[in-house]
């Protein structure tokens, strides 16, 4: 069973304060953002960071609970991250999911312009596929709320017809496999720890953002209040020399690299610059 968790109600205001003073942080150009653009940037970085951490937490749960997966695990935990955020049932989480879908589209466009070839052998689905799958689940969960967004993102009508079924079946599947691990009244849980690694001056705004917004702490709270954890593990943010996030099964750590948050910011700046170049901004 997938249980509703923290609502992330405090994240926007806290992040706004940080980024107004931190911007421009890791973006390597002279583009000056308006206050509205700063707010949009915060929303974009927030949504993509939170979804990514729920994705990697999904890997942790699969590993710790030894959950059998039919198909690609990456696709399965993509779906789990989206479902968890959808079940928050609040406008902010919904907006973060829209930003996640947009992020996959922007990454695809950025990679294409950079001349990167599509990696069909990767264990992840292609960026556009991950974007459309996210949108499909949003629409499938509530077409009244997400119908206009799906239309704006040019989601094919034929695909939309099956989205409610896909969402319901996937939700039911995750409910079944997680049901044995739900925390019951009276259960004593093991700790999920939080750790923040040192960083460079250029990446420090992202560390500050994480600490003040308590993204990791919100996810920690979601885990320990909902699931009976068989062993202690850590949610850790650190400098990696790579824009990445991953589950380290040996160390029992979910790692978020500060560089990945910087990469989200770069994608946002890239989107603005593309719009300016095309004369639509």
N, C-alpha and C positions, 0 to 999 in steps of 0.2 A: 504494500500500500504506500502511495506517495502522499505525504502529509504537507499541508500548508505550513510555510515557515515564516521567517521575519519579512516584514513588509518593505524594508529599505526606505522608510519614510524620511530619514534624516540625511540621506546621502547627497541629494542635490544641493541643498544650502551649504553644506560643509565643503563640498567639492568646488562650488562656485567661488567661495572665499579664497581657496588655495590657488585656483588657476588664474584668477584675476591678477594675482601678484606673480605667479610663476610664468605666465605666458609672455613672450614666446619661450618655450623651454627647450625641447629637443628638436624642434622643426628647424631645418638648416636653411632658412631663407628669411627675407626681411618682411614678409607679409604680416601686416598689423591687423588683428582681429577686432571687430566691433564687440560691444558687450553682448549683443545677441549671438554673434558667432562664437564668442567664448562660452555662452550658455549651451549652444549646440555642440560645441566640442566636448564639454563636460559630459553631456548626455551620451555622446558617441563613445567616448573612452569608458565611461561608466558601464554602459550596456554591454560592450564587447568584453570588458574585463570580468564582469560578474558572470556572464554566460560561459566564458572560457573556464572560469574556476569551477562552475558547476559541472562542466564537461569533464574536467580532470578529476573532480570529486567522484564523478560517475565511474571513471576507471578505478579509483580507489575502492569504491564499494564492490565493483565486480571482482576485484582482486581479493579483498578481505573476506567477502562472503562466498567466494568461489562460485559465482553465479554463472550458469551455463548461458552462452550467447550463440544464437543461431544467426549466422551471417557475420558481417564485419563489426567488431566491437566499437570502432570509431563511429559508425553510423548509429549504433545502439545508444551510446552515451551522448551523441549529438541530440538525439530525440529525448533522452532523459533530461538533459539540461533545459531544453525548451519546455518540456512538460512541467518541470519543477517551477520555472518562472511563470508559466501560464497559470498555475494553480495558486499563485499569490493573489490573483484577482484584484489587482489595483492598477491604476492608470500608469504609475511610474514603471512597474515591471513590464507592462505592455509596451511602453515606449522603448524601454531598453531592448526588448526583443526585436522591435522594428529596426533599431540601430544595429543590432547583430546581423540581421539579414542584409542591411545596407552595407555593412562592413565586408561581408563575403563578396558582394557585387563589386565593391571598390577594389578589393584585393585581386579579383579576377581581371579587372580593367587595368590596374597598375602593372600586374605581371605581364599582360599582353603588350602594353606599351613598352615595357622593359625588354621585350623580346624573349621572355621565358616560355619554354615549351610546356604544353600540358603534360602532367605526369600521370599517365593512365595506370601505371603500375603501383602507385602509392596506396598505402592502406587507408588513407582518407579519401572521401569522395571529392570530386572537383569543386572548386570554390562556388561556381554558379549552382551546382547541384545542392550544395549545403544551404545556399541562400534560398532556393526555391523550396527545399524541404522545410526550412523554418517557416516560410510564408504559408506553406500548405497546412502546417500544424496550427498556425495562428488562425487561419480561415476555418479550418476544421473544428477548432475549439469554439469559435464564436464569429460567425460570418457577419453579424450585425456590427460588431466592434471593428473587425479587421477587413471587411469586404472592400472598403474604399482603398485601403492600403494595398491589398492584393491587386486591385485594378491598376493603381498607380505604378506598381512594380511590374505590370504587364504579365501577371501570372496567367497562363493559358486556361481558358474556360474548361477545356476537357479535363485538365488536371484537377481543377477545383472541385469537380463533381465527385471525386473520390476522397477528398481531404478529410471530411468528417468521419468516414469509415476508417481511414488510415490512423487518424488521431485517436479515435475511440479504441481501436484494436491495440494500438501501441500502449496507450494508457492502461488498458486492462492487463496487458502482458507484464508491464513493469509492476503493476499492483500485485500480481500473483507472485512474481519472483522475489519481491522485496517483503512480502507479507510475513515470512518467518523471522525477519530481522527487526520488526517494529519494536520500539521500546515500550514495554508494558509497565503499568503502575507498580511501583515497588522495586523495579529493576534498578540496579546501580550500574552506571555507565562508566567506561574508561574515558580518559581525557583525549580530546583533540587539541593539540597545542598550536600556538601561533608563534612564528619567528620572522623577524625582519633582518635581512643581511645588510651589511654595509654597502655603500654605493658611491659613485662619482658625483661631483658637483652637478654635472649635466643631467644626471638621472635622479638627483635628490628630490625634485618636485614630485616624482611619481611615488617615491617612498613616503613622503609627507602626505600625499593624497590618500594613499592606502591606509596609513595609520589614523589620520584624522576622520576619514569617512567610515572606517571600520568595516570595509568590505569583507575582509577575511574573518573578522569576528562575527559578522552576520551569518556567513556560511558555516562557521564553527557552531554557532548556536542552532542552526538548522539541523546539522548532523547529530549533535549530542542530544537534542530534545526529541528526535524522531527515530533514531536507529540505535540498536544495541551493538556497539562497536566491539569486535573481538580482540582488538589490540590497539594500543595507543599509536596514533600517527600525527603528523605535523602538517599544517598549512604554512608554507614558507615563501616569502618574497625575497629575491636576491638578485645580484648582478651576475649575469651568465655569459656575457659576450655573445649573446644570441637572442633574437626575438622569439621567445619560446615559452611554453608552459607544458608541464608533463607530470605524470605520476611515476615516482621512483619506488618500485615495489620492494627493492632490497633495503633502502633506507627508510621506507615507510613515510615518504614525504610527497605532498602535492606541491610542486614548485611553480611559482609564477615569476618570470623574469621581468625586471623593471623595463628591459629593452622592448618587451612586447607591448607594454603600455605606450612607450614612445612610438612604436610602429603604428599603433592605432591613431595616435595624433598625426603622424605623417600621412596616413590615408585620408584623414579629414582635410588636411591642408591640400593634399593632392586633388581632392574633389573640388575644392574651391577654385584652385588654379585651373583645373580643366574647364570649369564653368566660365571663368573669366576668358580663357582662350577661345572658347566657342561662342562668346558673346551672349551668353544666356544668364549672366550673373549681374 
